[in-house]
Each structure stands twice: as structure tokens, then as C-alpha cells.
Amino acid sequence: MRRRAATPERRTFAHRGHRLSYEVHGEGGNLLVYLHGLLLDAGLNRPVAEALAARGNRVVLLDLLGHGRSDKPAHASEYRIDVYVDQVRALLDHLGADEAVLGGVSLGANVSLLAAVHEPERVRGLVLEMPVLEYATPAAALTFVPVLLALHYARRPFSALTGLAGRLPETGIPPLDSVLQGLSTRPEAMAAVLHGILLGPVGPTFEQRAAVDVPALVIGHRRDVIHPFSDAASLAKLLPDGRLMRATSVLELRLRPRRLTEEIASFLDETWGEHYRGASATA
């Protein structure tokens, strides 16, 4: 079993017979729920959460089912993106939060965007980092379908690799440890997650996105075929209150978060201001 470095206090709650794990950074009423990418976990976003908490925000990092310390049932139907939306709603209920700003990276961005369609009264705003939409479809299929097939038909070699990853010590670098944690996932659970994601809706329809009427900060970067900048740019243009911010790379927000987190913190301050949700503008 992998040795784990010291991390923030983890908490859990039960939802539909499964245990979901999350961690809380900071205090206050400005709540951001930020979600990880596919086969990763809360550790990926810990530098982001710490930087935003230092600016007076409360940031909750949820391990979606099949990820991190949450349960990992081996049934693909448990891992549809619309099912993940239900888990986010359950988290808000557990926290006693009427609404929150939702966000995340890659898978987390898509879940948050779909949540704004399914649970509009619970979503104050969106922070969407590297969404995976139409322009990403060919590259995502070429990447994940062969992995899924290999997990089904070459499970023994994959079991050896995941076992090796599970024995590696933590590095103390949360994003890297998140990758190692993902690589140590049992092959049957990993296959179920990929199958479920590919089986269900990837995100809202074009028409549904155009009706998401909350402030949205969309973050994209170039040189990434699975998260093409064109997806981020087109989404920011389509959303009624969308704005686009360009990152220098996929690693900027994890390794050098200051520039982007300052922009995100300002966005959170604005989004929680009184002039949204129908209140009269005072500034």
C-alpha cells in the first residue's frame, strides 16, 4: 500500500449506498466546489484550493465516485457524467449550501457545466478549466477507447502496473501524487469509469449551454489535443455571461498558480457580489 504524505483533513458522506470523500480549504460564505479530472483526485487541485482559501474563499474538493478515496464500484452505470451531477447536488445538501460556484478541470469542468443545466438554482457561477467538448472528440476517442479495450482484454498486465504504482511512495507534490493515485486504481474500476464516461452524455447540448445564464470563467490553453483551446474559446463565446482566460500550459494552475488564482479570486468576489442573482447593483 502506498505511503501517504500529510494532507488536509478528509471528510466523507454517504450517497446512494456509496461513500464519497472530500476536503475543505478555508472558511467563509464564498463557496467554490472544484472538481478533478478523469482518473485523478482532489490532490490535483489542492494548490488551487490553498491559494483561493488564502484569499478568503471556502473551497471544497470532492473525489467523484471511482476516484481518490471515494468508493470504486465496478459498474459502468455508476460513472455517467449526469450521475456525477447528482453527487455534486448531494454534496451541497450535505454541506447545507443552497448554492455554490462550481468548477473543475476537464471532466470536472464538464460535470460543472452540466450541473448548471440540471440544477440551475444551486449554481451561482462557473469556473471551467479545459472543458472537453466537440473539438476534443476525435482525440479523446483515440486516447481513451484503446485504453478501455486494453483494460478489458489485457487486465493482467495492467494489474501488475497498477500494483507497482500503488507501492510507490508519495512525492509530497499533490498534483503528481494525484496522478500516481489514479495509476494505482484497480483495472476493473478504471475500466468501469472510462466505460461509464463514454456511455453517457459528455456535456450539455449547444442549446442548453446557450441558456446557462450565470457568470462563467472559462480557462483554456494551447498545445493540448484533448483539451483544445477552441473548445474553451467557443464555450466562452456561447455562454451568455462567459469570459475567457488563457493559461500558458496545463501545468500553470498546478505549479505556478498565482496569476490565474488571482483572476479566479476576483471572479469569485464579483460573482458573490450583490449585483448577481437579481439583486440591485450598488457599484
Protein Blocks (a to p, Z undefined) as FASTA:
>chain_A
ZZdddddddddddeehiacddddededjbdcdddddehiafklmmmmmmmmmmnopacdd
dddehiajbccdfbfklmcfklmmmmmmmmmmmnopabdcdddehjlmmmmmmmmmmmmm
lpmbdcdehiadfklmmmmmmmmmmmmmmmmmmmmmmmmmmmmmmmpccehiaklmmmmm
mmmpcfklmmmmmmmmmmmcfbdcfklmmmmccdddddddehiaklgfklmmmmmmmpmk
bccdddfbfklmmmmmmlmmmmmmmmmmmmmpmkgghiacfZZ
